[in-house]
């Protein structure tokens, strides 16, 4: 009789152990997989300027052969950063690290995500040998969403070299056209004399706001 009771206790213990194992296994397979943490590299204005300077240095060494390197080499691509280059004389794009289909097109006719022509007014006309910051909405290659882009552009040896970073700031330079289509934040105002948008200090003339 005692033996039977012992067997019964052992059988109950085995059943309990198996049941506990099944519960633990079920818990493990029913838990959703952990989502890996995404590390975002914070790209700074200094990084943007350094990349443009690096691109200009390579151009000085290799000439126009550098343009294909800007398009393809990881050395000229960050998480969001890439280099673009266009001819200052006619606006033709010769390098575009995010989308090579732009090569051969005229930046002066580029429109932003809001349908505004920013290529000439915001980018081309703002380029200087000293370098200038410009802002416009553009596709972020990482998020694939339209975001404000701040770009550093430098005129050098007949070309304009540029790169930029993205932010969540919605107060953009070039996104505030007036009733004449001029962009006050980029320094443009309407000239009654010339009947066009001008920067008064560049044209030595008076605008309608003077």
C-alpha positions in Angstrom: 0.0 0.0 0.0 2.8 2.4 0.9 4.5 1.5 -2.4 1.4 2.4 -4.4 1.2 5.7 -2.6 4.9 6.4 -3.5 4.2 5.6 -7.1 1.2 8.0 -7.1 3.3 10.8 -5.6 6.0 10.2 -8.3 3.5 10.2 -11.1 1.9 13.5 -9.8 5.4 15.1 -9.5 6.2 14.1 -13.1 2.9 15.4 -14.4 3.4 18.7 -12.6 7.0 19.0 -13.9 5.9 18.4 -17.5 3.0 20.9 -17.1 5.4 23.5 -15.8 7.7 23.0 -18.7 4.9 23.3 -21.2 3.8 26.6 -19.6 7.3 28.0 -19.7 7.8 27.0 -23.3 4.5 28.5 -24.3 5.4 31.8 -22.6 8.7 31.9 -24.5 7.1 31.3 -27.9 4.2 33.6 -27.3 6.3 36.6 -26.3 6.8 39.0 -29.2 10.4 39.3 -30.4 12.3 42.3 -29.1 12.6 45.2 -31.4 16.3 46.1 -31.9 17.1 49.6 -30.9 17.9 51.8 -33.8 20.9 54.1 -33.3 20.6 57.4 -35.2 23.7 59.3 -36.0 23.3 63.0 -35.3 24.8 64.8 -38.2 25.9 68.3 -37.4 26.5 71.5 -39.5 30.2 70.9 -39.0 30.0 67.4 -40.5 28.1 68.9 -43.5 30.8 71.6 -44.1 33.6 69.1 -43.6 32.1 66.8 -46.3 31.8 69.6 -48.8 35.4 70.7 -48.1 36.5 67.0 -48.5 34.6 66.9 -51.9 36.3 70.0 -53.1 39.7 68.7 -52.1 39.2 65.5 -54.0 38.0 67.5 -57.0 41.2 69.6 -56.9 43.2 66.3 -57.0 41.2 64.3 -59.5 39.2 66.8 -61.5 35.9 65.7 -62.9 36.7 62.1 -62.2 35.8 62.9 -58.7 32.1 63.3 -59.6 31.5 59.5 -60.0 33.2 59.0 -56.6 30.8 61.4 -55.0 27.9 59.4 -56.5 29.1 55.9 -55.4 31.7 55.9 -52.7 30.6 55.3 -49.1 33.4 57.8 -48.2 31.0 60.5 -49.3 27.8 59.2 -47.8 26.6 59.4 -44.2 23.3 58.3 -42.7 21.7 61.3 -44.4 24.6 63.1 -45.9 25.6 63.0 -49.6 27.3 65.4 -52.0 25.8 67.1 -55.0 27.6 69.2 -57.6 26.3 71.4 -60.5 27.9 73.7 -63.0 27.7 77.3 -62.1 27.4 78.4 -65.7 24.2 76.6 -66.6 23.0 74.7 -63.5 23.6 71.2 -64.9 24.0 68.6 -62.2 27.1 66.6 -62.6 27.0 64.6 -59.3 24.2 63.6 -57.0 25.0 61.1 -54.3 21.4 60.3 -53.3 19.8 59.8 -56.8 22.0 59.7 -59.9 19.0 60.1 -62.1 19.4 63.9 -61.4 22.7 63.9 -63.2 22.4 65.9 -66.4 19.3 67.8 -65.3 19.2 71.5 -64.6 19.0 72.4 -60.9 17.5 75.8 -61.8 14.3 74.0 -62.6 14.1 71.8 -59.5 11.0 72.2 -57.5 10.6 71.4 -53.8 8.0 69.2 -52.1 5.5 72.1 -52.2 5.9 72.6 -55.9 8.0 75.7 -55.6 10.9 76.3 -57.9 13.8 76.6 -55.5 16.8 75.4 -57.6 17.7 78.9 -58.9 16.3 81.2 -56.2 17.3 79.3 -53.1 20.4 77.3 -54.2 22.0 78.5 -57.3 21.7 82.3 -56.7 22.9 81.9 -53.1 26.2 80.1 -53.8 29.4 82.0 -52.9 33.0 81.1 -52.8 32.9 81.6 -49.0 30.0 79.3 -48.7 26.4 79.8 -47.7 23.6 78.0 -45.8 20.2 77.6 -47.6 17.1 75.8 -46.5 14.3 74.0 -48.4 12.0 70.9 -48.0 13.4 67.8 -49.6 13.2 64.0 -49.4 15.2 62.5 -46.5 16.9 59.4 -47.9 16.7 57.6 -44.5 13.1 58.2 -43.5 11.8 58.6 -47.1 9.7 61.5 -45.8 9.8 65.2 -46.9 11.7 67.1 -44.2 13.4 70.5 -43.9 16.9 70.4 -45.3 19.7 72.8 -44.4 22.4 72.7 -47.1 25.9 74.2 -47.2 26.9 75.2 -50.7 30.2 76.5 -52.0 31.1 77.9 -55.4 34.5 76.5 -56.6 36.3 76.5 -59.9 33.1 76.9 -62.0 31.0 74.4 -60.0 28.8 74.6 -56.9 29.4 71.8 -54.3 26.7 71.1 -51.7 25.6 68.8 -49.0 22.9 69.0 -46.3 21.3 67.7 -43.1 17.7 67.2 -42.2 15.7 68.5 -39.2 12.1 68.8 -37.9 12.2 72.6 -38.0 9.4 73.7 -40.3 10.4 77.4 -40.5 12.3 77.2 -43.8 14.3 79.7 -45.8 12.6 79.8 -49.2 9.2 78.7 -48.0 7.7 82.2 -47.6 7.0 83.6 -51.1 5.1 86.9 -51.2 2.4 88.0 -53.6 5.0 88.5 -56.3 6.6 85.1 -55.8 9.6 86.7 -54.2 11.3 85.0 -51.2 12.0 87.6 -48.4 13.8 85.1 -46.2 16.4 84.6 -49.0 16.7 88.4 -49.4 14.5 88.9 -52.4 11.9 91.6 -52.8 9.9 92.9 -55.8 11.4 95.6 -58.0 8.9 97.8 -59.7 11.7 99.1 -61.9 12.9 95.8 -63.1 9.5 94.0 -62.7 11.2 91.0 -61.1 12.4 89.6 -57.7 15.8 91.0 -56.8 18.2 91.3 -53.9 18.6 95.2 -53.7 22.2 95.1 -52.5 23.2 93.0 -55.5 21.3 95.1 -58.1 22.0 98.5 -56.6 18.3 99.5 -57.1 15.3 100.1 -55.0 12.5 97.5 -54.3 8.9 98.2 -53.7 9.6 97.8 -50.0 12.1 100.7 -49.9 
